[in-house]
Amino acid sequence: MIALILSALWGVVMMFSGIFLKNKKAAAPVAITGIIALLIVSYLEYNAVLYLDADIRGMLKFSAFGQVFTGVVFFCTLIYFILNAAEFEETGNDTFEYYALIFFILSGIGLVTYFNTLLMLFLGIEIISIPLYILAGSDKKNLKSNEASLKYFLMGAFSSGIMLMGIAFLYGASGTFYIDGINVATAGFSPMIAIGLVLLLISMSFKVSAAPFHFWTPDVYDGSPTVVTSFMATIVKVASFVAFLRLFDNAFGKVHAQWQILVALITAATLFIGNITAVFQQSVKRMLSYSSIAQAGFMLLAVFSLNTFAKEGLILYAAAYSLATIGSFAVVIKMKDYSLEGFNGLGKTQPFLALMNTIFLLSLTGIPLTAGFFAKYYMLIGAVKNGHQTWLVIFAVLMAAISAYYYFRVIQAMYFKEGNAEAKPVSAVFKYTLLFTAMLVIVLGMFPSLLTKALY
Amino acid sequence: MTINHYIFLSVALFCIGIIGVLTRRNVIIIFMCIELMFNAVNLLLVAFSKMHYLAASVIDPATTAGTDGQLFVFFIMVVAAAEVSVGLAIIVMMYRNTHSIDASFLNRLKH
């Protein structure tokens, strides 16, 4: 609760410090201070040292799952801020405002992880989306950025409309917005509940970019400034997944059997489209956008199976995927040329960046000894334990094998192709943070229980 | 009028909104269609709120059932206003660069 309030307040602090501190370079330290404060507060709240007893009428529910997840989100944001401090200054003149918007997004993420009524879910999703529309268009003179921003805005508002219609139908059927009340009302599976469920499923699929509602994703991710894409594709996406999982677990858990096949079909389509299209991409940035769709397919397995493995796995997946993708994007940003040829020979010109990128790409593929392996393993084991639709598990493994092709193509370009890849100079802080992130990916790959045991 | 009339009216408005979003090319019109979708939902929420109130007031005349539905409508209005302010700014930004508000512009990224 305090972390939630602090994240919104720090956004305001960022905006005001933008007025008083004219120097762009001062933005990153203020933001990093804020995120470290958030991390400390959320750690104290997790250990119940700090506690704020406000009467919120049960609209938010603070569970260990949510607290661990927000901890992971704050930590990934800290790494993201440190790695991308230089890029924020290059994107435009309003550096302080970009950080402020990100803090507002963090408070929205807090709402969607703790929500207990559909009102909070809706507000959380909107608080995440509206600042992102602005961030996507932050490169004002660039047509691609304009286009990404407009497209994201239209699709986001459209899916919010669908979500609201679903909420209205659920309210009509159950007379409450509280998800426990809706869970009770789903016992009599009336047509109104069914319509509400399907509409919510569609709108959440839009938000997490699951097929067939993924078509906006590659364009938006490709057009936005890379530093924003890195945030959208990782932290925002996993937060939407937590909202998706919590909504369908707590509100529709009883009628799981009725909608499971729908989620299975969406998962299969997402895995297929994401992986197959990623194979044909020539730009590494666009490949990573498609790979984010493919990884979304894997995370959807958690919504499909809805058991303890799924919940532990989703936290692990959130950490593994966010760290690896943030790291990989941080390397991509430093490149002069985003195309695959631009990476030719990076292993010789910039051995350190190439090695780090290799570790992140291996983790995204799911090679053992990296965090991505256990994340995928938990998702698959959850789906197997679930016992239904075993074909989906086999299909997911096949698709994971295909994903190796396009990730390894980048590694191949870096080490086995001739060329002189050009990268911007990097600072020592950047190098150490990148090294730390890579170490973390490996440590999580060896001891995943470090994270999952925090849930209990 | 029964609740079914309201449901029918709202769903009709909502579908007009969806069809508008999917078929129109002018960004402002698409935007208005999205607002139409939001307002269809508002109407439906108010109707359901009244329905739940009437059902509960038979048992307890001093009931507050249904108030949360009307409160939700205010939140939707606030969020829609926030979205309008951001959305119009984005459209103006796009207009400055391209001198058009045609959505077919959106297909340029594919190539």
Contacts between the chains, C-beta under 8 A, distances in Angstrom:
chain1	res1	chain2	res2	distance
A	119	B	68	7.7
A	119	B	71	7.9
A	119	B	72	5.9
A	119	B	75	6.3
A	122	B	75	7.2
A	122	B	76	7.9
A	122	B	79	7.5
A	123	B	75	6.6
A	123	B	79	7.2
A	126	B	79	4.8
A	126	B	82	7.4
A	126	B	83	7.5
A	130	B	82	5.8
A	130	B	83	6.3
A	130	B	86	5.5
A	133	B	86	5.4
A	133	B	87	7.4
A	133	B	90	6.4
A	134	B	86	6.1
A	134	B	89	7.9
A	134	B	90	8.0
A	137	B	90	5.7
A	137	B	93	6.2
A	140	B	93	6.0
A	141	B	97	7.1
A	143	B	97	5.7
A	143	B	98	7.0
A	143	B	108	7.4
A	144	B	108	8.0
A	144	B	109	6.2
A	146	B	90	7.5
A	146	B	93	5.8
A	146	B	94	4.7
A	146	B	97	5.7
A	146	B	98	7.7
A	147	B	94	7.5
A	147	B	105	6.8
A	147	B	106	6.0
A	147	B	108	6.4
A	147	B	109	5.5
A	148	B	109	7.2
A	149	B	90	5.2
A	149	B	93	7.6
A	150	B	27	6.9
A	150	B	90	5.3
A	150	B	91	7.0
A	150	B	94	5.6
A	150	B	106	6.7
A	151	B	106	5.4
A	151	B	109	7.7
A	153	B	83	7.9
A	153	B	86	7.0
A	153	B	87	5.4
A	153	B	90	5.5
A	154	B	21	7.5
A	154	B	27	7.6
A	154	B	30	6.1
A	154	B	31	7.7
A	154	B	34	7.5
A	154	B	103	7.8
A	157	B	31	7.8
A	157	B	34	4.7
A	157	B	83	5.7
A	157	B	87	6.9
A	158	B	21	5.6
A	158	B	34	6.0
A	158	B	37	7.6
A	160	B	38	7.9
A	160	B	79	7.8
A	160	B	83	7.8
A	161	B	14	7.7
A	161	B	17	6.9
A	161	B	34	5.8
A	161	B	37	3.6
A	161	B	38	5.8
A	161	B	41	7.0
A	162	B	37	7.8
A	164	B	37	7.7
A	164	B	38	6.5
A	164	B	41	4.2
A	164	B	76	6.4
A	165	B	14	5.8
A	165	B	37	7.3
A	165	B	40	7.4
A	165	B	41	5.4
A	165	B	44	7.6
A	167	B	41	7.8
A	167	B	72	7.7
A	168	B	10	7.7
A	168	B	41	5.0
A	168	B	44	4.5
A	168	B	45	5.1
A	168	B	48	6.7
A	169	B	44	7.9
A	171	B	45	6.5
A	171	B	48	5.5
A	171	B	69	5.8
A	171	B	72	7.5
A	172	B	3	7.8
A	172	B	7	7.6
A	172	B	44	7.2
A	172	B	48	4.2
A	172	B	51	7.3
A	175	B	52	4.6
A	175	B	65	6.7
A	175	B	66	7.6
A	176	B	68	7.3
A	177	B	68	5.9
A	177	B	72	6.8
A	219	B	106	7.8
A	219	B	109	4.3
A	219	B	110	6.8
A	222	B	109	6.5
A	223	B	109	5.5
